[in-house]
Amino acid sequence: MTVNGRVVNIASYQCRPGETIAIRDREASRKMVENNLQYPGLANLLSHLEFDKNKMVGKVNSLVEREWVALQVNELLVVEYYSRQA
């Protein structure tokens, strides 16, 4: 994948608002994206993302607000877990 034209091979890379994400110019990458576009659930993008199916390029418009995430997470338990790991 590329971010703003630079190759990124870190799966946990954190994109910032305004960054453009594209696939690398490889047949395997193109096929993977085309296969994933067949799923109807991917047609509904959240408002903080854009995607151009013709160019296979996405853009991050803004950060995700915590209220938009539909998960019940107890942050205190996460902090406690990672504090024991250190």
C-alpha positions, 0 to 999 in steps of 0.5 A, spaced: 500 500 500 502 507 499 500 513 503 501 519 499 505 516 494 510 512 499 510 505 500 508 503 507 508 496 509 507 497 516 500 494 518 498 498 524 500 505 520 496 510 523 493 515 517 492 522 518 486 526 516 488 528 508 492 522 507 491 518 500 491 511 500 492 507 494 494 500 492 501 498 489 501 497 482 501 489 482 496 484 479 495 481 486 494 487 490 489 489 484 485 482 485 485 483 492 481 489 492 477 487 486 475 481 490 473 485 497 469 490 493 464 485 491 461 485 498 455 489 499 457 491 506 463 495 503 459 500 499 457 504 506 463 508 507 463 512 514 463 519 513 470 520 515 473 516 509 472 517 501 474 511 496 474 512 488 473 505 486 475 507 479 482 509 481 482 504 487 484 510 491 482 512 498 482 518 502 482 519 510 477 526 511 477 526 519 479 522 525 474 517 528 469 520 533 469 515 539 461 515 539 461 512 532 465 506 534 459 501 536 463 497 541 462 497 548 469 498 551 472 499 558 478 503 557 480 502 564 481 494 563 485 495 557 490 500 561 490 495 566 492 489 562 497 493 558 500 496 565 501 488 567 505 487 560 510 492 561 
